[in-house]
């Protein structure tokens, strides 16, 4: 007996107004990192990162090896998966590019930008991928029409089923309309489960134009810090030792709890000399407008993570493969890449499958044909 599958395709278009979040970048629950991360994987990665930090400290003192660390800028290819239902959360390429610019300003401490604070240049840059995993030209953005844009953190694994590029070659960022619990974003930690590697953020705090205006774009910088092995500056409270507890960074003062304003506080006095909390640090919870620096110790952790855990993603061979090498010249216009996906792997006869569009490079019309189905 010939079996047939009934296929129903539906696209729901909604329009929701976004309120300004300029005051919420230091809100009550801006980052879900501490609740989300897998502690067992963190402990294993932490040991690797700390050993790498010590090695980098030694290398930085050795003039013959200093070029291994100083002056060697690494580039990370990025893919942005935009989950949407046809509303304003389907943000423009220009808004995404504004966030990439902010990330580069902050991690490179670019003069004349908000990132030019009292901290250091981490010697790390980001590039929207120009070549996708199948060798196609891409703008580095995958729009996905799906109800999962109204995201709950327990659904994290489903995002990979929708769209995922090899995390050893691309940094995966997922943008959603909302995250349960009024969360702005959260990230994986180095060494965690590969199928959940990357970060999830709300589209209205990504960049500083479009529906993100007038926020600062610091949410992404903060979450990428976690992806690179950084903890919150207030991790573990005051702790016992400024180097081996708290955020495991010697030059970030111990901090009892998050700072939610730009007012200077001194919440711990067990450091010598006793110094104020770093309200301007990207890994704090202060409003984005007053966050403008990474410390030298945080840079060491970032570079250790890249040298010891995330080793392939910034390699020259991978930059060539993803189109992020300096010599790559992309075409003026990328051809449309058709694609769709379903989370329904098995159904009964007469059942319904929801197919979700993941076509790349600004498709403007669609024609769907399913043999044996009824679209």
Steps between C-alpha positions, in 0.01 A plus 500: 500500500634836401531736795461874464590785727287806535719810509375829633714810459414812687672831552383723781582867470467713808607846598604576854625831627827498691554733790835666554744289699763765564427480871471120499854411394574486870163340577415241762580194290706615202706179471400136558858366481534389864173307498551345157856373485600141565721505808684174421617631164598833656732335754682306228532805276607719792803281564603524133450877493697559819794292378492697177498829690817402687667401174405831339639691798832323456498557124424869541818533708707329234587748227573219254145367534309825552366500142296191590278718716556870441426649160337181367137599442260206471177512297181306582251420218140562613162371381181663629183288500199733516187329634187695413129495414517774239489783751762760600708225662605408143766768522691650210852411389594859585399450864701177516801675347472775762546234769806351328648851487435550874658163581814597310511845663475348847730200464761706309470813720458719192594863560209744494235234574325390820743208510795728559481483878770436759544135400706318237478395138415127511630462143185323387273592208176366356390448141157413360566182301522544122493128411253255654579136598406380149721747315218741411537876509327638812448822689544306825130513589248214506138621543269231642122536506400319820287536816816412697588868477301518825781314672517305823844398625405131520452512120868578435574164334217554250679802356772275358231288332377816328839625385857439610838556336803303618601665829869427437477728194232758588377674813124436502279786623123447525272805511148462636206727572481416871663280765295372791568673831577837341852381414699704248740219404712205603801309372675166515842462661809356323507123506125461542267284285577574131132488404426791735811703429444869432267759644135604499399867517196715448498676165405832660832522689716394204678797347400863553273585206161377381295344780809505726527880499608658732664212693879467499562150360685389813280192556675318215845607625414364846370165369797453267720555806341188654549309172869591526537374859419806711277496806300786647717738701283412802533122452527329839469826693805636681668158508817407686767600248481749212677257263371154597137582586233742382539547124853348503650823366763662722453859382120521531418606859280257697134593486225384736206531260404653166514876447186633332601865465803703398552615860843394632480250788747300706314185601803293615803592711704180485725622218829678563501780411126533557353621169153586375274267301550529125163641402649574156591135429312321222441199727308703760123569494524878478324689218674459167580870477753475785659169402814557295787271599659157536802461729838350411410193705177454307695530176727217619197277562354586158827423324546181704155379396582563134845341525385188687128433441362700207807435288369449145249781473763776462751297296605639162364192323160553659498871418557405135222239518252748649601801288632697797861514382638838398543400133142383439289717269129412518268546201285813499183294541469146638261264322198391701553166675168318539442300815244378748498288813253312718519390862241229430706188430224237519122528446203275447306476171292815462713689749628854470857619442603860555777602261698811586677713242877544546583641156803729494587825324168684495256274316195700386273225363445132572351201320439189707446152351463185709428172327213316667426791729244780511677830566 
